[in-house]
Amino acid sequence: MGPRRVTVTVVVAVVGLLRDPAFHVAKCTAEALKLKIPSKFADPVIQPLVEFAWHEYLQEKKKELRGEVWAYASSVMCFIDGQLLGDEKELLKWSYREWDYRDFKPEALYQAIAEDFYTKYLKNSQHVFVYLEITIEEQPVGRLLFELFSDVCPRTCENFRALCAGGAKSPHDGRELTYKNSLFHRLVKNGWIQGGDIITGKGDGGESIYGPTFEDAEEPTREEKPLSPRGPGTDGAKPGRRQVASLLCPAESQCWRAGKLLELEAPACGISGNESFSVRHKGRGVLGMANKGRHSNGSQFYITLQPAPYLDKKYVAFGQLIEGTEVLQRLEAVPTYNERPTVACKIINCGTFEP
């Protein structure tokens, strides 16, 4: 019996913007090659990405691959056995040259495929989607579209959704509870941008659909750890210094006071009780609720500008930006004084997005 013959198959990988027809040209080509010559091709690796995730992926690939990739402008990347080939046009050229494959489908068909795929992709998540339309100095700059993780943070997500949709009334004065016409009042460079004070717009107020604040769902836990940098609190105080200490509070009342004494708006000593901590602040565009301690979630929220692990287990993250890369960049670039934008950054419209 002779040596076993090893069959080497080609792996085609396609990563790209799921709403762009170019991604679907590449996807269909990779799938067609597998169908046409199954003995020569492994199952294609297909990675559809929403707009924000694609931008983050592309930036990382540019750092990794360097060279000519710095000028890469397409919305899809095609790889052959792990090596970057190029966009969908390069994949089609390679497919014809090496495997005599041609694609004759019309552009209009791919446009329809892309729209249908996008709709089904969002609906299949079974999550809620909301949008915020933004102006800077009264000039429209675009829309932020968020995916809310309503399966892990249902109470927090419903509060945010309702404040985007509008219609709920304050039990105190009958005022409509909505993010519409509210401001982003705080911008921490390389940290986060914060808004949602629907009472004063200054960062010292807010109101949820459940009342002035709504309680946390979980029992608080204690642990001894260094205190984190001052996080996205809701008392409107000026930023404090980074303080590092190791405390184990003998009583709850002392612990909650410690957060203020040390100029921290996160609960000190790791005492916390948010609805869910399963969503980590692992990257840019994470949406979370600002608070000033236990049972103090209201309407203020923040959007991270980079990974912020120091916010984990102190603030509940419940959503992710999926569209609006350039809008977030515009907000991030606004000039500030004492972490307050010097020009008006306003939510002029908001609501629920139906895929």
Secondary structure, DSSP 8 states (H G I E B T S, - for coil): ---------B-EEEEEETTSHHHHHHHHHHHHHHHH-TTTB---EEEEE-HHHHHHHHHHHHHHH-GGGGG---SEEEEETTEEEESHHHHHHHHHHHH-------HHHHHHHHHHHHHHHHHHTT-EEEEEEEEETTEEEEEEEEEE-TTT-HHHHHHHHHHHH--EE-TTT--EE-STT-BEEEEETTTEEEE---SSSSSS---BTTBSSB--SS--B----B--S----SS----------B---SSHHHHHHHHHHTT--S-GGG-B--S---S---STTEEEE--SSTT-B-S-EEEESS--GGGTTTS-EEEEEEE-HHHHHHHHTS-EETTEESS-EEEEEEEE---
